[in-house]
Amino acid sequence: MGGGRGRRGEGGTRATVEASRAGVAFTLHEYRHDPAVRAFGEEAARELGHDPARVFKTLVAEVDGAWTVALVPVSASLSLKALASAVGGRRATLADPAAAERTTGYVRGGISPLGQRRRLPTVVDSSAAEHPTVMVSAGRRGLEIELSPADLVALTGARTAPIAR
């Protein structure tokens, strides 16, 4: 799928619409999702032939009762303690998948940090800055959006912190 500033047409999702409206340069990458696969981020990296350190998974957590989004490389795990600390909280737990879907408006495996129902506090693992571009879900299984880490942080209103382990 093409690059540039993206268009709403083919592959258009709330995530790509948000990036387009903001005038952010991005590239969409589409692959055939295998419904039997549950490691969505790892599948994306493998199918697209990209370094798993550049492909970020979107995780929804609850930090002291508040929904929070965490973005970490698919090659790593989320440190709940580090996430809580990054947002000034004490305790974090991963959200139940159904709650994450209701909260974001996306299905599991297609949860994008962009274009969510409402903007949630977001933390991007600081390793994102090591790459010229990173990939995150574009809002559906089998579709990734590639953009600069700075644009990702700006679009989500995120802070960066070392939250991956």
PyMOL CGO cylinders between C-alpha atoms (Angstrom):
from pymol import cmd
from pymol.cgo import CYLINDER

trace = [
    CYLINDER, 0.00, 0.00, 0.00, 1.23, 3.48, -0.82, 0.3, 1, 1, 1, 1, 1, 1,
    CYLINDER, 1.23, 3.48, -0.82, 2.85, 6.23, 1.15, 0.3, 1, 1, 1, 1, 1, 1,
    CYLINDER, 2.85, 6.23, 1.15, 2.80, 9.97, 1.30, 0.3, 1, 1, 1, 1, 1, 1,
    CYLINDER, 2.80, 9.97, 1.30, 0.13, 11.74, 3.25, 0.3, 1, 1, 1, 1, 1, 1,
    CYLINDER, 0.13, 11.74, 3.25, -2.39, 8.93, 2.97, 0.3, 1, 1, 1, 1, 1, 1,
    CYLINDER, -2.39, 8.93, 2.97, -5.99, 9.09, 1.89, 0.3, 1, 1, 1, 1, 1, 1,
    CYLINDER, -5.99, 9.09, 1.89, -9.28, 8.10, 3.45, 0.3, 1, 1, 1, 1, 1, 1,
    CYLINDER, -9.28, 8.10, 3.45, -10.23, 5.81, 0.55, 0.3, 1, 1, 1, 1, 1, 1,
    CYLINDER, -10.23, 5.81, 0.55, -8.57, 2.42, 0.41, 0.3, 1, 1, 1, 1, 1, 1,
    CYLINDER, -8.57, 2.42, 0.41, -7.62, 1.22, 3.88, 0.3, 1, 1, 1, 1, 1, 1,
    CYLINDER, -7.62, 1.22, 3.88, -9.18, 4.32, 5.48, 0.3, 1, 1, 1, 1, 1, 1,
    CYLINDER, -9.18, 4.32, 5.48, -9.68, 3.99, 9.22, 0.3, 1, 1, 1, 1, 1, 1,
    CYLINDER, -9.68, 3.99, 9.22, -10.16, 6.53, 12.00, 0.3, 1, 1, 1, 1, 1, 1,
    CYLINDER, -10.16, 6.53, 12.00, -6.39, 6.28, 12.57, 0.3, 1, 1, 1, 1, 1, 1,
    CYLINDER, -6.39, 6.28, 12.57, -5.46, 7.11, 8.98, 0.3, 1, 1, 1, 1, 1, 1,
    CYLINDER, -5.46, 7.11, 8.98, -8.06, 9.85, 8.81, 0.3, 1, 1, 1, 1, 1, 1,
    CYLINDER, -8.06, 9.85, 8.81, -6.57, 11.45, 11.93, 0.3, 1, 1, 1, 1, 1, 1,
    CYLINDER, -6.57, 11.45, 11.93, -3.04, 11.28, 10.52, 0.3, 1, 1, 1, 1, 1, 1,
    CYLINDER, -3.04, 11.28, 10.52, -4.20, 12.68, 7.16, 0.3, 1, 1, 1, 1, 1, 1,
    CYLINDER, -4.20, 12.68, 7.16, -6.09, 15.57, 8.77, 0.3, 1, 1, 1, 1, 1, 1,
    CYLINDER, -6.09, 15.57, 8.77, -3.01, 16.44, 10.81, 0.3, 1, 1, 1, 1, 1, 1,
    CYLINDER, -3.01, 16.44, 10.81, -0.93, 16.57, 7.61, 0.3, 1, 1, 1, 1, 1, 1,
    CYLINDER, -0.93, 16.57, 7.61, 1.42, 13.88, 8.88, 0.3, 1, 1, 1, 1, 1, 1,
    CYLINDER, 1.42, 13.88, 8.88, 3.46, 11.90, 6.38, 0.3, 1, 1, 1, 1, 1, 1,
    CYLINDER, 3.46, 11.90, 6.38, 2.85, 8.18, 6.74, 0.3, 1, 1, 1, 1, 1, 1,
    CYLINDER, 2.85, 8.18, 6.74, 2.94, 4.92, 4.84, 0.3, 1, 1, 1, 1, 1, 1,
    CYLINDER, 2.94, 4.92, 4.84, 0.38, 2.17, 5.12, 0.3, 1, 1, 1, 1, 1, 1,
    CYLINDER, 0.38, 2.17, 5.12, 1.46, -1.47, 5.12, 0.3, 1, 1, 1, 1, 1, 1,
    CYLINDER, 1.46, -1.47, 5.12, -1.15, -4.16, 4.55, 0.3, 1, 1, 1, 1, 1, 1,
    CYLINDER, -1.15, -4.16, 4.55, -0.77, -7.88, 5.06, 0.3, 1, 1, 1, 1, 1, 1,
    CYLINDER, -0.77, -7.88, 5.06, -3.08, -10.88, 5.19, 0.3, 1, 1, 1, 1, 1, 1,
    CYLINDER, -3.08, -10.88, 5.19, -3.98, -11.52, 8.82, 0.3, 1, 1, 1, 1, 1, 1,
    CYLINDER, -3.98, -11.52, 8.82, -4.28, -15.17, 9.84, 0.3, 1, 1, 1, 1, 1, 1,
    CYLINDER, -4.28, -15.17, 9.84, -7.36, -15.45, 12.13, 0.3, 1, 1, 1, 1, 1, 1,
    CYLINDER, -7.36, -15.45, 12.13, -5.65, -18.27, 14.06, 0.3, 1, 1, 1, 1, 1, 1,
    CYLINDER, -5.65, -18.27, 14.06, -2.81, -15.95, 15.15, 0.3, 1, 1, 1, 1, 1, 1,
    CYLINDER, -2.81, -15.95, 15.15, -3.15, -14.18, 18.51, 0.3, 1, 1, 1, 1, 1, 1,
    CYLINDER, -3.15, -14.18, 18.51, 0.32, -12.56, 18.64, 0.3, 1, 1, 1, 1, 1, 1,
    CYLINDER, 0.32, -12.56, 18.64, -0.84, -9.71, 16.42, 0.3, 1, 1, 1, 1, 1, 1,
    CYLINDER, -0.84, -9.71, 16.42, 2.23, -7.48, 16.61, 0.3, 1, 1, 1, 1, 1, 1,
    CYLINDER, 2.23, -7.48, 16.61, 4.66, -10.30, 16.01, 0.3, 1, 1, 1, 1, 1, 1,
    CYLINDER, 4.66, -10.30, 16.01, 2.58, -11.39, 13.03, 0.3, 1, 1, 1, 1, 1, 1,
    CYLINDER, 2.58, -11.39, 13.03, 2.72, -7.87, 11.57, 0.3, 1, 1, 1, 1, 1, 1,
    CYLINDER, 2.72, -7.87, 11.57, 6.51, -7.68, 11.91, 0.3, 1, 1, 1, 1, 1, 1,
    CYLINDER, 6.51, -7.68, 11.91, 6.97, -11.14, 10.40, 0.3, 1, 1, 1, 1, 1, 1,
    CYLINDER, 6.97, -11.14, 10.40, 4.51, -10.71, 7.52, 0.3, 1, 1, 1, 1, 1, 1,
    CYLINDER, 4.51, -10.71, 7.52, 5.86, -7.28, 6.60, 0.3, 1, 1, 1, 1, 1, 1,
    CYLINDER, 5.86, -7.28, 6.60, 9.50, -8.29, 7.04, 0.3, 1, 1, 1, 1, 1, 1,
    CYLINDER, 9.50, -8.29, 7.04, 10.21, -5.45, 9.48, 0.3, 1, 1, 1, 1, 1, 1,
    CYLINDER, 10.21, -5.45, 9.48, 12.40, -5.36, 12.57, 0.3, 1, 1, 1, 1, 1, 1,
    CYLINDER, 12.40, -5.36, 12.57, 10.17, -6.19, 15.59, 0.3, 1, 1, 1, 1, 1, 1,
    CYLINDER, 10.17, -6.19, 15.59, 11.91, -3.39, 17.50, 0.3, 1, 1, 1, 1, 1, 1,
    CYLINDER, 11.91, -3.39, 17.50, 10.28, -0.89, 15.08, 0.3, 1, 1, 1, 1, 1, 1,
    CYLINDER, 10.28, -0.89, 15.08, 6.79, -2.38, 15.23, 0.3, 1, 1, 1, 1, 1, 1,
    CYLINDER, 6.79, -2.38, 15.23, 4.95, -1.20, 18.33, 0.3, 1, 1, 1, 1, 1, 1,
    CYLINDER, 4.95, -1.20, 18.33, 1.98, -2.87, 19.99, 0.3, 1, 1, 1, 1, 1, 1,
    CYLINDER, 1.98, -2.87, 19.99, -0.79, -0.83, 21.55, 0.3, 1, 1, 1, 1, 1, 1,
    CYLINDER, -0.79, -0.83, 21.55, -1.73, -1.99, 25.03, 0.3, 1, 1, 1, 1, 1, 1,
    CYLINDER, -1.73, -1.99, 25.03, -4.48, -0.57, 27.20, 0.3, 1, 1, 1, 1, 1, 1,
    CYLINDER, -4.48, -0.57, 27.20, -3.92, -0.56, 30.95, 0.3, 1, 1, 1, 1, 1, 1,
    CYLINDER, -3.92, -0.56, 30.95, -5.61, 0.83, 34.00, 0.3, 1, 1, 1, 1, 1, 1,
    CYLINDER, -5.61, 0.83, 34.00, -3.35, 2.98, 36.16, 0.3, 1, 1, 1, 1, 1, 1,
    CYLINDER, -3.35, 2.98, 36.16, -4.88, 3.83, 39.53, 0.3, 1, 1, 1, 1, 1, 1,
    CYLINDER, -4.88, 3.83, 39.53, -8.34, 3.53, 37.96, 0.3, 1, 1, 1, 1, 1, 1,
    CYLINDER, -8.34, 3.53, 37.96, -7.60, 5.57, 34.81, 0.3, 1, 1, 1, 1, 1, 1,
    CYLINDER, -7.60, 5.57, 34.81, -7.34, 4.09, 31.32, 0.3, 1, 1, 1, 1, 1, 1,
    CYLINDER, -7.34, 4.09, 31.32, -3.88, 4.56, 29.85, 0.3, 1, 1, 1, 1, 1, 1,
    CYLINDER, -3.88, 4.56, 29.85, -2.35, 3.51, 26.53, 0.3, 1, 1, 1, 1, 1, 1,
    CYLINDER, -2.35, 3.51, 26.53, 1.15, 2.03, 26.35, 0.3, 1, 1, 1, 1, 1, 1,
    CYLINDER, 1.15, 2.03, 26.35, 3.15, 1.54, 23.16, 0.3, 1, 1, 1, 1, 1, 1,
    CYLINDER, 3.15, 1.54, 23.16, 6.04, -0.90, 23.30, 0.3, 1, 1, 1, 1, 1, 1,
    CYLINDER, 6.04, -0.90, 23.30, 7.98, -2.81, 20.64, 0.3, 1, 1, 1, 1, 1, 1,
    CYLINDER, 7.98, -2.81, 20.64, 6.51, -6.20, 19.80, 0.3, 1, 1, 1, 1, 1, 1,
    CYLINDER, 6.51, -6.20, 19.80, 9.93, -7.64, 20.65, 0.3, 1, 1, 1, 1, 1, 1,
    CYLINDER, 9.93, -7.64, 20.65, 9.49, -6.53, 24.28, 0.3, 1, 1, 1, 1, 1, 1,
    CYLINDER, 9.49, -6.53, 24.28, 7.02, -6.72, 27.15, 0.3, 1, 1, 1, 1, 1, 1,
    CYLINDER, 7.02, -6.72, 27.15, 5.36, -3.87, 29.02, 0.3, 1, 1, 1, 1, 1, 1,
    CYLINDER, 5.36, -3.87, 29.02, 6.65, -3.12, 32.50, 0.3, 1, 1, 1, 1, 1, 1,
    CYLINDER, 6.65, -3.12, 32.50, 3.47, -2.25, 34.40, 0.3, 1, 1, 1, 1, 1, 1,
    CYLINDER, 3.47, -2.25, 34.40, 5.52, -0.74, 37.21, 0.3, 1, 1, 1, 1, 1, 1,
    CYLINDER, 5.52, -0.74, 37.21, 7.36, 1.55, 34.76, 0.3, 1, 1, 1, 1, 1, 1,
    CYLINDER, 7.36, 1.55, 34.76, 4.08, 2.54, 33.07, 0.3, 1, 1, 1, 1, 1, 1,
    CYLINDER, 4.08, 2.54, 33.07, 2.51, 3.49, 36.40, 0.3, 1, 1, 1, 1, 1, 1,
    CYLINDER, 2.51, 3.49, 36.40, 5.59, 5.51, 37.30, 0.3, 1, 1, 1, 1, 1, 1,
    CYLINDER, 5.59, 5.51, 37.30, 5.61, 7.26, 33.90, 0.3, 1, 1, 1, 1, 1, 1,
    CYLINDER, 5.61, 7.26, 33.90, 2.12, 8.67, 34.49, 0.3, 1, 1, 1, 1, 1, 1,
    CYLINDER, 2.12, 8.67, 34.49, 2.61, 9.41, 38.18, 0.3, 1, 1, 1, 1, 1, 1,
    CYLINDER, 2.61, 9.41, 38.18, 0.59, 6.43, 39.36, 0.3, 1, 1, 1, 1, 1, 1,
    CYLINDER, 0.59, 6.43, 39.36, 1.21, 3.65, 41.80, 0.3, 1, 1, 1, 1, 1, 1,
    CYLINDER, 1.21, 3.65, 41.80, -0.36, 0.53, 40.28, 0.3, 1, 1, 1, 1, 1, 1,
    CYLINDER, -0.36, 0.53, 40.28, -1.07, -0.59, 36.73, 0.3, 1, 1, 1, 1, 1, 1,
    CYLINDER, -1.07, -0.59, 36.73, -2.90, -3.62, 35.39, 0.3, 1, 1, 1, 1, 1, 1,
    CYLINDER, -2.90, -3.62, 35.39, -3.58, -4.64, 31.82, 0.3, 1, 1, 1, 1, 1, 1,
    CYLINDER, -3.58, -4.64, 31.82, -7.14, -3.99, 30.71, 0.3, 1, 1, 1, 1, 1, 1,
    CYLINDER, -7.14, -3.99, 30.71, -9.48, -6.84, 29.98, 0.3, 1, 1, 1, 1, 1, 1,
    CYLINDER, -9.48, -6.84, 29.98, -9.58, -7.22, 26.15, 0.3, 1, 1, 1, 1, 1, 1,
    CYLINDER, -9.58, -7.22, 26.15, -13.32, -6.46, 26.00, 0.3, 1, 1, 1, 1, 1, 1,
    CYLINDER, -13.32, -6.46, 26.00, -12.83, -3.30, 28.08, 0.3, 1, 1, 1, 1, 1, 1,
    CYLINDER, -12.83, -3.30, 28.08, -9.93, -2.23, 25.84, 0.3, 1, 1, 1, 1, 1, 1,
    CYLINDER, -9.93, -2.23, 25.84, -12.16, -2.66, 22.78, 0.3, 1, 1, 1, 1, 1, 1,
    CYLINDER, -12.16, -2.66, 22.78, -15.03, -0.66, 24.34, 0.3, 1, 1, 1, 1, 1, 1,
    CYLINDER, -15.03, -0.66, 24.34, -12.70, 2.07, 25.52, 0.3, 1, 1, 1, 1, 1, 1,
    CYLINDER, -12.70, 2.07, 25.52, -10.80, 2.54, 22.25, 0.3, 1, 1, 1, 1, 1, 1,
    CYLINDER, -10.80, 2.54, 22.25, -13.46, 1.65, 19.70, 0.3, 1, 1, 1, 1, 1, 1,
    CYLINDER, -13.46, 1.65, 19.70, -11.13, -0.83, 18.01, 0.3, 1, 1, 1, 1, 1, 1,
    CYLINDER, -11.13, -0.83, 18.01, -10.99, -4.64, 18.02, 0.3, 1, 1, 1, 1, 1, 1,
    CYLINDER, -10.99, -4.64, 18.02, -8.16, -6.50, 19.74, 0.3, 1, 1, 1, 1, 1, 1,
    CYLINDER, -8.16, -6.50, 19.74, -5.27, -6.89, 17.35, 0.3, 1, 1, 1, 1, 1, 1,
    CYLINDER, -5.27, -6.89, 17.35, -6.35, -3.73, 15.56, 0.3, 1, 1, 1, 1, 1, 1,
    CYLINDER, -6.35, -3.73, 15.56, -6.21, -1.23, 18.42, 0.3, 1, 1, 1, 1, 1, 1,
    CYLINDER, -6.21, -1.23, 18.42, -4.48, 1.87, 17.15, 0.3, 1, 1, 1, 1, 1, 1,
    CYLINDER, -4.48, 1.87, 17.15, -3.18, 4.66, 19.36, 0.3, 1, 1, 1, 1, 1, 1,
    CYLINDER, -3.18, 4.66, 19.36, -4.61, 7.04, 16.74, 0.3, 1, 1, 1, 1, 1, 1,
    CYLINDER, -4.61, 7.04, 16.74, -8.28, 7.85, 16.27, 0.3, 1, 1, 1, 1, 1, 1,
    CYLINDER, -8.28, 7.85, 16.27, -9.52, 6.30, 19.50, 0.3, 1, 1, 1, 1, 1, 1,
    CYLINDER, -9.52, 6.30, 19.50, -13.01, 7.15, 20.77, 0.3, 1, 1, 1, 1, 1, 1,
    CYLINDER, -13.01, 7.15, 20.77, -11.45, 9.57, 23.22, 0.3, 1, 1, 1, 1, 1, 1,
    CYLINDER, -11.45, 9.57, 23.22, -7.85, 10.55, 23.77, 0.3, 1, 1, 1, 1, 1, 1,
    CYLINDER, -7.85, 10.55, 23.77, -6.33, 8.61, 26.62, 0.3, 1, 1, 1, 1, 1, 1,
    CYLINDER, -6.33, 8.61, 26.62, -3.08, 9.34, 28.44, 0.3, 1, 1, 1, 1, 1, 1,
    CYLINDER, -3.08, 9.34, 28.44, -0.45, 7.64, 26.28, 0.3, 1, 1, 1, 1, 1, 1,
    CYLINDER, -0.45, 7.64, 26.28, 3.13, 6.58, 26.91, 0.3, 1, 1, 1, 1, 1, 1,
    CYLINDER, 3.13, 6.58, 26.91, 5.47, 5.55, 24.09, 0.3, 1, 1, 1, 1, 1, 1,
    CYLINDER, 5.47, 5.55, 24.09, 8.51, 3.50, 25.02, 0.3, 1, 1, 1, 1, 1, 1,
    CYLINDER, 8.51, 3.50, 25.02, 11.58, 5.70, 24.69, 0.3, 1, 1, 1, 1, 1, 1,
    CYLINDER, 11.58, 5.70, 24.69, 13.19, 3.18, 22.29, 0.3, 1, 1, 1, 1, 1, 1,
    CYLINDER, 13.19, 3.18, 22.29, 10.96, 4.61, 19.54, 0.3, 1, 1, 1, 1, 1, 1,
    CYLINDER, 10.96, 4.61, 19.54, 13.34, 7.57, 19.25, 0.3, 1, 1, 1, 1, 1, 1,
    CYLINDER, 13.34, 7.57, 19.25, 16.08, 5.20, 18.09, 0.3, 1, 1, 1, 1, 1, 1,
    CYLINDER, 16.08, 5.20, 18.09, 14.30, 4.70, 14.76, 0.3, 1, 1, 1, 1, 1, 1,
    CYLINDER, 14.30, 4.70, 14.76, 13.55, 7.11, 11.91, 0.3, 1, 1, 1, 1, 1, 1,
    CYLINDER, 13.55, 7.11, 11.91, 10.06, 5.58, 11.67, 0.3, 1, 1, 1, 1, 1, 1,
    CYLINDER, 10.06, 5.58, 11.67, 7.96, 3.16, 13.70, 0.3, 1, 1, 1, 1, 1, 1,
    CYLINDER, 7.96, 3.16, 13.70, 4.83, 1.18, 12.91, 0.3, 1, 1, 1, 1, 1, 1,
    CYLINDER, 4.83, 1.18, 12.91, 1.63, 0.88, 14.90, 0.3, 1, 1, 1, 1, 1, 1,
    CYLINDER, 1.63, 0.88, 14.90, -1.75, -0.58, 14.09, 0.3, 1, 1, 1, 1, 1, 1,
    CYLINDER, -1.75, -0.58, 14.09, -3.69, 1.55, 11.65, 0.3, 1, 1, 1, 1, 1, 1,
    CYLINDER, -3.69, 1.55, 11.65, -7.00, 0.52, 13.19, 0.3, 1, 1, 1, 1, 1, 1,
    CYLINDER, -7.00, 0.52, 13.19, -7.68, -2.94, 11.86, 0.3, 1, 1, 1, 1, 1, 1,
    CYLINDER, -7.68, -2.94, 11.86, -5.99, -6.32, 11.82, 0.3, 1, 1, 1, 1, 1, 1,
    CYLINDER, -5.99, -6.32, 11.82, -3.66, -6.58, 8.85, 0.3, 1, 1, 1, 1, 1, 1,
    CYLINDER, -3.66, -6.58, 8.85, -2.99, -2.86, 8.49, 0.3, 1, 1, 1, 1, 1, 1,
    CYLINDER, -2.99, -2.86, 8.49, -0.05, -0.94, 9.97, 0.3, 1, 1, 1, 1, 1, 1,
    CYLINDER, -0.05, -0.94, 9.97, 0.77, 2.75, 9.74, 0.3, 1, 1, 1, 1, 1, 1,
    CYLINDER, 0.77, 2.75, 9.74, 4.41, 3.82, 9.58, 0.3, 1, 1, 1, 1, 1, 1,
    CYLINDER, 4.41, 3.82, 9.58, 5.29, 7.31, 10.77, 0.3, 1, 1, 1, 1, 1, 1,
    CYLINDER, 5.29, 7.31, 10.77, 8.03, 9.16, 12.60, 0.3, 1, 1, 1, 1, 1, 1,
    CYLINDER, 8.03, 9.16, 12.60, 8.21, 8.73, 16.37, 0.3, 1, 1, 1, 1, 1, 1,
    CYLINDER, 8.21, 8.73, 16.37, 7.87, 12.50, 16.76, 0.3, 1, 1, 1, 1, 1, 1,
    CYLINDER, 7.87, 12.50, 16.76, 4.63, 12.51, 14.76, 0.3, 1, 1, 1, 1, 1, 1,
    CYLINDER, 4.63, 12.51, 14.76, 3.32, 9.54, 16.76, 0.3, 1, 1, 1, 1, 1, 1,
    CYLINDER, 3.32, 9.54, 16.76, 4.02, 11.38, 20.02, 0.3, 1, 1, 1, 1, 1, 1,
    CYLINDER, 4.02, 11.38, 20.02, 2.47, 14.59, 18.72, 0.3, 1, 1, 1, 1, 1, 1,
    CYLINDER, 2.47, 14.59, 18.72, -0.68, 12.94, 17.37, 0.3, 1, 1, 1, 1, 1, 1,
    CYLINDER, -0.68, 12.94, 17.37, -1.34, 11.01, 20.57, 0.3, 1, 1, 1, 1, 1, 1,
    CYLINDER, -1.34, 11.01, 20.57, -0.24, 13.72, 23.00, 0.3, 1, 1, 1, 1, 1, 1,
    CYLINDER, -0.24, 13.72, 23.00, 2.06, 11.07, 24.46, 0.3, 1, 1, 1, 1, 1, 1,
    CYLINDER, 2.06, 11.07, 24.46, 5.01, 11.24, 26.73, 0.3, 1, 1, 1, 1, 1, 1,
    CYLINDER, 5.01, 11.24, 26.73, 8.00, 8.96, 26.25, 0.3, 1, 1, 1, 1, 1, 1,
    CYLINDER, 8.00, 8.96, 26.25, 9.50, 6.81, 28.98, 0.3, 1, 1, 1, 1, 1, 1,
    CYLINDER, 9.50, 6.81, 28.98, 11.38, 3.52, 29.29, 0.3, 1, 1, 1, 1, 1, 1,
    CYLINDER, 11.38, 3.52, 29.29, 8.34, 1.27, 29.80, 0.3, 1, 1, 1, 1, 1, 1,
    CYLINDER, 8.34, 1.27, 29.80, 9.49, -1.84, 27.89, 0.3, 1, 1, 1, 1, 1, 1,
    CYLINDER, 9.49, -1.84, 27.89, 11.44, -4.73, 29.35, 0.3, 1, 1, 1, 1, 1, 1,
]
cmd.load_cgo(trace, "trace")
